[in-house]
Structures are given as structure tokens and as C-alpha cells.
């Protein structure tokens, strides 16, 4: 069977409000140039392109078509798109390489959240009959999830504050962190990922081509995604069965490093438990989504950051995780290893 590895990763600095248009071209061109320099590739070497973005976020239909301008008009390319985080675009690119239709692929994700009101916009992904008409915002839904876990004795506000302190490298005392006001009880501002604009790109290559492009490729040994019910009342919000199932299928528990796409502090606690990660596993050394969470790029960036740990020699087994939907409804796991 064809083996595939991550050989390059780049991301744009997340900005609260960028000057780029919703097409993402201005964000993507520098990211592509960065990844070309790192791998020695040119656009002519990319056999397959796949993007992840959202027409709802951009505010117009087929917005991803405009982003293709960042690739270039010539030569003609084989290109696809998913209306999801770029992590799912990477999954499609991985499948394309497994089929032998290409030897090198580039997956990218981008989003400009500042063009609208993200907390309100995300209500559109909820059940259109019972939930969406109520316009519950994403932070309030996460607050309900956090409160359920606290009342069940699964975690405390102190546990959540410690996650934020580690992710944000905040040296303040715990008591000071817990004295901050709520934005949605029991969530404080530091419990919530920032809203921002950004982009990320990952290059994968098959077989010997991967070893040619990278001195220490991050080989993909497990790649799985699962989905839980979108109906919030139909599942236990204090758990994430889809994450657990994907983690078991991909053998994620072996990871020394885990980059978890947890937009809220308590969600990291859920994911650590569901994936069965070791107590000494390093979690989100990059800072994770709490430090940078551009829509439709943050999940792909988690896989890229996990791969970077392998490529830099800081780990032999790493896991990258991406989520989508309300309260960890959808979960994707990518396990990467050195050889």
C-alpha cells in the first residue's frame, strides 16, 4: 500500500481583523510562497490541490473559486474543495495520493471571520427546525457543555483555568485567573478561542517522493473521522464518542505530542480523556486553538503543528486533531510517525 507523509507546513499569522478580502487570496499567496521555499517545490510540482472554506463565512456562493486565483491560472490544475476545515481537505488529498493519481498534494484552509458576526453565524449549523431559529450562539452552547461537566464532577473551573494558563503561557496565579469575569458562565474570556482571520497549508507526498522532499517526513499511519448527532439533546455533551472512536481506529493513544483543536478549555479536557492520551503527553505545544483559531484553518494547523514536531525531531509519534460542529460534534484524527 502507498505510504504518505507530511513534508511541509505553513500558516499565516492570525489577525483579529485583516485587510484581505473574503476570497482569501491575500492570505494564501504568502503561505504558498513560504511552503514552496521550505520544500523546494513550485506550483508545477503539485499534482492535486484541495481547499477547505465556507461560503457562509465569506457571505457569497462559490467563494472558494476566487481563492483558486492564489494557485495561479497556469498550468491547469486538478483541484477540489470541501465545505469544512482544511483538515478534511487534507483527508481528501491523502485519499487521492493513496489511489496513485498524484504523488504530491497541497491542502489548504482559510477563513475571514471578521467579515461577519461569528458567534451568530455558527448558529446556522444547528438543527434548522428546533435550534437554529432560537439563534443560540457558539459560546453559550459551549458554556452549557462546560457547566454540565462541572455539575457532573468531571472537571472544575480551576482545571479549565490551568489549561488556559498553559496554552497562553500565562504566568499569573490561579486565584487571579479565576477572579476574571465570565463572558458566559462558567466560561471566562481566556476559556474561549479568539476570533480571527487566517490560513494554513500542508503538503503531503507519497513514497520515495516524501523522502526526497523532507529529511524527516511525518508519515501518516492513521487517519480517521467520525460524527456524532447534531441534535444537542440527543447526546451526552460531556463526552465525545466520535473522538474516542476515531482515536481508537487511528491508534492515537500512543502519541507523545497531541495538537488538539479545542476552541474551549473544557473541550481539551474532554478530548484528552476520550483519546486516552498518556499523562506525560505534551498537549498543544503550539498554544493550540486558544492562541489562534482562524475558522477553517485551525484544524489543519493542528495537524501541521503535530507534523512539525516529527519533522523537527522533537517527537516520534504525534497526533493532530480537528473538530467541526457544535460541542465537538465532528472529530478527525491524524496520527503521524517518524521512520
Number of C-alpha atoms within 10 A of each C-alpha: 6 11 15 25 27 32 29 28 28 24 26 21 15 23 18 15 14 17 11 15 14 26 24 25 20 17 27 27 17 16 22 25 14 18 22 18 11 15 15 12 16 12 16 12 13 18 19 21 24 24 30 27 29 24 15 16 21 21 12 12 10 14 18 25 12 12 22 20 15 17 18 13 9 8 8 9 16 11 16 17 20 18 16 20 27 33 34 28 27 30 19 21 26 27 15 19 22 18 11 11 11 18 23 28 25 27 28 31 36 32 31 31 25 19 17 13 12 17 16 14 16 19 21 16 14 20 13 11 8 9 15 16 12 11 14 17 18 18 23 16 17 25 22 18 22 28 20 16 20 17 10 11 9 14 18 16 19 13 15 23 24 18 23 26 19 14 20 17 11 13 9 9 11 14 10 9 19 15 9 12 12 13 15 16 14 19 25 22 14 22 26 23 20 19 23 21 29 29 33 32 28 28 26 27 30 22 17 13 15 24 15 13 19 18 11 21 27 33 25 22 17 18 23 20 21 19 19 18 13 17 13 17 8 9 14 12 21 22 20 24 22 21 30 23 20 25 29 17 15 22 20 27 21 17 25 20 27 30 31 27 28 27 24 26 27 29 24 22 19 22 23 19 15 20 23 16 21 14 9 8 15 15 22 24 15 17 18 25 27 23 20 24 28 30 26 33 30 32 33 33 35 29 30 27 26 32 36 22 25 24 22 13 13 12 20 18 25 30 33 28 30 28 28 19 18 22 26 27 22 21 27 26 32 29 27 30 24 19 9
